[in-house]
């Protein structure tokens, strides 16, 4: 058996600690609603004040705040000397991940199994969801209008057809999105005529306190992988986890902002802000997506609290900066031809600067220079990403925010493999590198 020579490149202890905390963040965030709640929980534990969108905001220089809208959250730190023309530095990411969402009338079944009716959400790698222990997670709303978080823990499985019943499966697996993706969650004989998936969900509400099934009038519930994130490989330098797209960026940004706040509100500089949006995987067009008004609403209310006129607010926006962060494609060792032949971002090589001639990414020369300077100041290696001309380029929240608000935007991220799989992978060092660079940007 050939010997594999692995260069000795020890992973810094700080990078391991960051990855472990990323794992805790992912585990706490099986849905976008849980992710927004986890951002708020961490922020409030760090002394941030929770703002209610329906209430009056008392935002003052030197303060730190967090606000949640559905599965999105915005947290920000106001410098002590902030005034009407103080600009904003925003790091944007998203809280949702591709997978499945629970349909209406979700209790189904066949062949002696109780099953769940699910709809494909976004563009998941369908085959990666087979033969995994999955959970349901999200929110239910009761008749009194109160929202309750729910999560079942390991509860579901989408069983694959045995090779004996499909001898050609290794020549090409084709899954019908309706017939072949409905998970099983019990034996119908054991459940009897009372099988009710919503009753099982209602019992898990509010960390197991439960709510009355008959009071559940609405729900937004997704399917999530339950396997714990972990390091693996030589020197445990690789990291595997569900929902790296894009909880990796959301966690890195939140960590950077909380580190800034831990030193107290800065005397000067921009209003440092993290905006984590829902629904990026399906186009961002919602009240809590990047194409919706959430970020603009927050910016306008903060500007008003700082006494800005329309003229002064326009000046502040013109001097503002937005970093849109989402994971990107590292060069795949088994499919190197799918990448640009000259621009070859490697997993473990540091954050990537995303560039596209057709503005699928919003990076321009000024944004690129500012990001590269931040990486250099943080002592972080940086790479570029550009698509192979023969393969359509994806997009992010970056062009959406740049178009809505006119704020200069740069698109960045971390190189990963298995994007949109139920379990993705990256290098342990890269999320830590990204957060360090973000911290430099947020400091202004």
C-alpha positions in Angstrom: 0.0 0.0 0.0 1.5 3.4 -1.0 2.6 5.8 1.8 0.9 9.1 1.8 3.2 12.0 2.8 1.4 14.8 4.6 3.3 18.1 5.2 3.7 19.0 8.9 1.4 22.0 9.3 0.1 22.1 12.8 -3.4 23.5 13.2 -3.3 26.5 15.7 -5.1 25.9 19.0 -7.1 29.0 18.3 -8.4 27.6 15.0 -9.4 24.3 16.8 -11.3 26.3 19.4 -13.0 28.3 16.8 -14.0 25.1 14.9 -15.4 23.5 18.1 -17.5 26.6 18.8 -18.7 26.5 15.1 -19.7 23.0 15.8 -21.7 24.1 18.9 -23.3 26.9 16.8 -24.3 24.5 14.0 -25.7 21.9 16.5 -27.8 24.7 18.2 -29.1 25.8 14.8 -31.0 23.0 12.9 -33.2 25.7 11.3 -32.9 29.4 10.4 -35.2 30.2 13.4 -32.9 28.4 15.8 -29.9 30.2 14.2 -31.4 33.6 14.7 -32.3 32.7 18.3 -28.7 31.5 18.9 -27.3 34.7 17.5 -29.6 36.7 19.9 -28.7 34.4 22.8 -25.0 34.8 22.3 -25.4 38.6 21.8 -27.5 39.1 24.9 -25.1 37.0 27.0 -22.4 39.5 25.8 -24.4 42.5 27.0 -26.3 43.4 23.8 -29.8 44.8 24.3 -32.6 43.0 22.5 -34.7 45.3 20.4 -38.4 44.8 19.5 -39.3 45.8 16.0 -42.8 46.7 17.1 -41.5 48.9 20.0 -39.6 52.1 20.2 -35.8 51.9 19.9 -33.5 53.7 22.3 -30.3 53.4 20.3 -27.5 55.6 21.7 -23.7 56.0 21.0 -21.7 53.4 22.8 -24.6 50.9 22.8 -24.8 47.3 21.5 -28.0 45.8 20.1 -29.6 42.8 18.5 -33.0 42.4 16.7 -34.6 39.3 15.2 -37.1 39.0 12.4 -38.3 35.5 11.8 -35.2 33.4 10.8 -33.0 36.5 10.4 -31.0 38.5 12.9 -29.1 41.8 12.9 -26.6 42.7 15.7 -24.6 45.9 15.9 -22.2 48.0 18.0 -22.4 51.8 17.9 -19.2 53.7 18.5 -19.1 56.1 21.4 -18.6 59.1 19.1 -21.2 58.1 16.5 -23.1 60.9 14.9 -25.4 61.6 12.0 -22.8 60.9 9.3 -21.2 57.8 10.9 -21.0 55.1 8.2 -21.9 51.4 8.6 -19.7 48.4 8.1 -22.0 45.4 7.6 -21.0 41.7 7.4 -23.8 39.8 5.7 -24.5 36.1 5.7 -27.4 33.7 5.6 -29.0 31.3 8.1 -30.9 28.8 5.9 -29.5 25.7 4.2 -30.7 23.5 1.3 -32.7 20.5 2.3 -36.4 19.7 2.8 -39.4 21.5 4.3 -42.5 20.0 5.9 -45.6 20.1 3.7 -49.2 20.7 4.8 -51.0 17.5 5.9 -47.5 16.1 6.6 -48.6 12.7 8.1 -48.4 10.2 5.3 -47.4 6.5 5.0 -47.1 3.4 2.9 -46.0 -0.3 3.2 -46.5 -0.3 7.0 -44.4 2.9 7.6 -45.5 6.3 8.9 -43.9 8.9 6.6 -43.5 12.7 6.5 -44.6 14.7 3.5 -41.8 17.0 2.6 -41.0 19.5 -0.2 -37.5 20.1 -1.6 -36.1 23.4 -0.3 -33.4 25.0 -2.4 -31.0 22.8 -4.3 -29.7 20.0 -2.1 -27.6 17.1 -3.3 -30.5 14.7 -2.9 -28.4 11.5 -2.6 -26.5 12.9 0.4 -29.7 12.9 2.4 -30.2 9.1 2.1 -29.6 6.7 5.0 -29.1 9.4 7.6 -30.8 10.0 10.9 -32.6 13.3 10.4 -34.6 15.6 12.6 -37.5 18.1 12.2 -36.8 21.6 13.4 -38.3 25.1 13.1 -41.2 26.9 14.6 -44.9 26.4 15.3 -47.4 29.2 16.0 -50.3 28.6 18.4 -53.8 30.1 18.4 -52.7 32.8 20.8 -50.1 34.0 18.2 -47.1 32.9 20.2 -44.2 31.4 18.3 -42.5 28.2 19.7 -39.3 26.6 18.6 -39.4 22.9 17.9 -36.9 20.2 17.2 -37.3 16.4 17.5 -33.7 15.1 17.5 -33.1 12.0 15.5 -36.5 11.1 14.1 -36.6 10.5 10.4 -34.7 8.6 7.7 -34.9 8.5 3.9 -34.0 4.8 3.2 -32.1 4.0 0.0 -33.2 1.2 -2.3 -31.0 -1.9 -2.0 -28.6 -2.6 -4.9 -30.3 -6.0 -5.3 -33.4 -4.1 -6.4 -31.7 -1.7 -8.7 -28.6 -3.3 -10.2 -27.8 -0.2 -12.3 -27.7 2.2 -9.3 -24.0 2.7 -9.4 -24.2 3.7 -13.1 -26.3 6.7 -12.2 -28.7 7.3 -9.3 -31.9 9.2 -10.3 -34.2 10.2 -7.5 -37.7 11.4 -8.1 -38.2 14.4 -5.8 -41.7 13.4 -4.9 -41.7 9.6 -4.8 -38.2 8.9 -3.5 -37.5 11.5 -0.8 -40.4 11.0 1.7 -38.8 10.0 5.0 -40.1 7.3 7.4 -40.6 8.1 11.1 -42.3 5.1 12.5 -44.1 1.8 12.1 -47.8 2.4 11.3 -48.8 -0.7 13.3 -47.3 0.7 16.4 -48.8 4.1 15.9 -52.3 2.9 15.1 -54.9 5.3 13.7 -53.6 8.1 15.8 -50.4 8.7 13.9 -49.9 12.5 13.9 -46.6 14.1 13.0 -47.7 17.5 14.2 -48.5 16.0 17.6 -45.0 14.7 17.8 -43.6 18.1 16.9 -45.9 20.0 19.4 -44.6 17.8 22.2 -41.0 19.1 21.6 -41.9 22.8 21.7 -39.9 25.1 24.0 -37.2 22.5 24.8 -39.7 19.8 25.6 -42.2 21.8 27.6 -44.6 21.1 24.8 -47.8 22.8 23.5 -51.3 21.5 22.8 -51.4 19.9 19.3 -54.9 21.4 18.7 -53.5 24.9 19.4 -50.9 24.6 16.5 -52.3 26.7 13.7 -49.2 27.3 11.6 -45.6 25.9 11.2 -42.4 26.4 9.3 -40.4 23.2 9.8 -37.4 21.9 7.9 -35.4 18.6 7.9 -31.9 18.7 9.3 -29.0 16.2 9.6 -28.3 15.2 13.2 -24.7 13.9 12.9 -22.4 16.0 15.1 -19.7 18.2 13.4 -16.2 16.9 13.9 -12.6 17.2 12.9 -11.0 14.3 11.0 -8.0 13.3 8.9 -4.2 13.7 9.5 -3.6 16.1 12.4 -7.4 16.4 12.5 -7.0 19.2 10.0 -10.3 18.7 8.1 -13.8 19.6 9.4 -17.1 17.9 8.5 -20.5 19.3 9.3 -24.0 19.9 8.1 -25.1 23.4 7.2 -21.7 24.9 6.7 -23.5 26.7 3.9 -23.9 29.1 5.4 -23.7 28.8 9.2 -19.9 28.9 8.8 -20.1 32.5 7.7 -22.8 33.4 10.1 -20.8 32.1 13.0 -17.6 33.7 11.9 -19.3 37.1 11.6 -21.1 36.8 15.0 -17.8 35.7 16.7 -16.0 38.7 15.2 -18.6 41.2 16.3 -18.8 39.8 19.8 -15.0 40.0 20.1 -15.2 43.6 19.1 -17.9 44.3 21.7 -15.9 42.5 24.4 -13.4 45.3 24.3 -16.2 47.8 24.9 -17.7 50.1 22.4 -15.0 51.7 20.2 -14.6 55.4 20.6 -14.7 56.0 16.8 -15.1 54.1 13.6 -18.2 52.8 11.8 -21.3 51.3 13.3 -20.2 47.6 13.2 -23.0 45.3 12.1 -23.7 41.7 11.3 -26.8 40.8 9.2 -27.8 37.2 8.9 -30.7 36.6 6.5 -33.1 33.8 5.9 -34.2 32.4 2.4 -30.9 32.9 0.5 -31.1 29.4 -0.9 -34.5 30.1 -2.6 -33.7 33.6 -3.9 -33.9 35.9 -0.8 -37.3 37.4 -1.8 -39.1 37.5 1.6 -39.6 39.9 4.5 -36.6 38.3 6.2 -34.5 37.7 3.1 -31.7 39.9 1.8 -34.0 41.2 -1.0 -36.6 42.2 1.7 -36.5 45.4 3.8 -35.0 44.1 7.0 -31.5 45.5 6.8 -32.7 48.8 5.3 -35.3 49.1 8.1 -32.5 48.6 10.7 -30.1 51.1 9.0 -32.8 53.7 8.8 -33.9 53.4 12.4 -30.3 53.6 13.6 -29.6 56.6 11.4 -32.7 58.3 12.8 -31.6 57.6 16.4 -28.3 59.3 15.6 -30.1 62.4 14.3 -29.4 62.0 10.6 -31.3 64.0 8.0 -31.9 62.5 4.6 -28.8 64.3 3.4 -26.6 63.1 6.2 -27.9 59.5 5.9 -27.0 59.5 2.2 -23.5 60.6 3.1 -23.3 57.8 5.7 -24.4 55.2 3.2 -22.0 56.5 0.6 -19.1 55.9 3.1 -20.4 52.5 4.2 -19.1 49.1 3.3 -20.7 45.6 3.1 -19.0 42.3 3.2 -21.2 39.5 1.8 -19.8 36.2 3.1 -20.9 32.8 1.8 -19.0 29.5 1.3 -17.4 28.9 -2.1 -16.0 26.0 -4.1 -12.5 24.7 -3.3 -10.8 22.8 -6.0 -12.0 19.2 -5.9 -9.2 16.7 -6.1 -11.3 14.2 -8.1 -12.8 16.8 -10.5 -10.1 19.5 -11.0 -11.3 20.2 -14.6 -14.5 21.8 -13.2 -12.5 24.7 -11.9 -10.8 27.6 -13.6 -7.4 26.4 -14.9 -5.4 29.4 -13.4 -7.4 30.4 -10.3 -7.3 27.4 -8.0 -8.5 28.2 -4.4 -7.5 25.4 -2.1 -9.3 24.1 1.1 -7.0 25.2 3.9 -5.6 28.1 1.9 -7.5 30.9 3.6 -10.6 32.9 2.7 -11.6 33.5 -0.9 -12.4 36.7 -2.7 -15.2 36.0 -5.2 -15.1 37.7 -8.5 -17.5 37.5 -11.5 -17.5 39.6 -14.7 -21.3 39.6 -14.8 -21.7 40.8 -11.2 -23.1 37.5 -9.9 -20.7 38.5 -7.2 -20.5 42.2 -6.3 -16.8 42.5 -5.9 -15.1 45.5 -7.6 -11.6 46.9 -7.4 -12.2 49.1 -4.3 -13.9 46.3 -2.4 -11.2 43.8 -3.4 -8.4 46.2 -2.2 -10.2 46.7 1.1 -10.7 43.0 1.7 -7.1 42.2 0.8 -5.9 44.8 3.2 -8.0 43.4 6.0 -6.6 39.9 5.4 -3.1 41.3 5.4 -3.7 43.2 8.6 -5.1 40.1 10.3 -2.2 38.0 9.1 -4.5 35.8 7.1 -3.7 34.2 3.7 -6.2 35.0 1.0 -7.2 33.5 -2.3 -9.4 34.4 -5.3 -12.3 32.5 -6.8 -13.7 32.8 -10.3 -15.8 30.3 -12.1 -14.8 28.1 -15.1 -16.3 29.8 -18.1 -18.1 26.6 -19.1 -20.0 26.4 -15.8 -22.7 28.9 -14.7 -21.7 31.0 -11.7 -23.8 31.0 -8.6 -24.7 34.1 -6.6 -25.1 35.5 -3.1 -26.8 38.2 -1.1 -24.0 40.6 -2.1 -25.5 41.9 -5.4 -28.9 42.1 -3.8 -27.7 44.3 -0.9 -25.6 46.4 -3.3 -28.6 47.0 -5.5 -31.1 47.7 -2.8 -28.9 50.1 -0.7 -26.1 51.3 -3.0 -23.5 50.4 -0.4 -20.2 49.2 -1.8 -20.1 45.4 -1.4 -17.4 42.7 -1.7 -18.2 39.0 -1.9 -16.0 36.6 0.1 -16.1 33.2 1.8 -14.4 30.0 2.7 -13.6 27.2 0.2 -15.4 23.9 0.9 -16.2 20.6 -0.8 -19.5 18.9 -1.0 -21.5 22.1 -1.2 -25.2 21.6 -0.7 -24.6 18.1 0.7 -26.3 17.1 3.9 -22.7 17.0 5.3 -20.1 19.4 3.9 -16.4 19.7 4.6 -13.7 22.4 4.9 -10.4 22.8 6.7 -10.3 23.6 10.4 -8.2 26.7 9.9 -10.3 28.4 7.2 -13.4 29.5 9.4 -10.9 31.0 11.9 -9.0 32.8 9.2 -12.3 34.2 7.9 -13.4 35.5 11.3 -10.1 37.2 11.9 -10.4 39.0 8.6 -14.0 40.0 9.4 -12.9 41.4 12.7 -10.4 43.7 10.9 -13.2 44.9 8.6 -15.6 45.6 11.5 -13.0 47.6 13.3 -13.0 49.9 10.3 
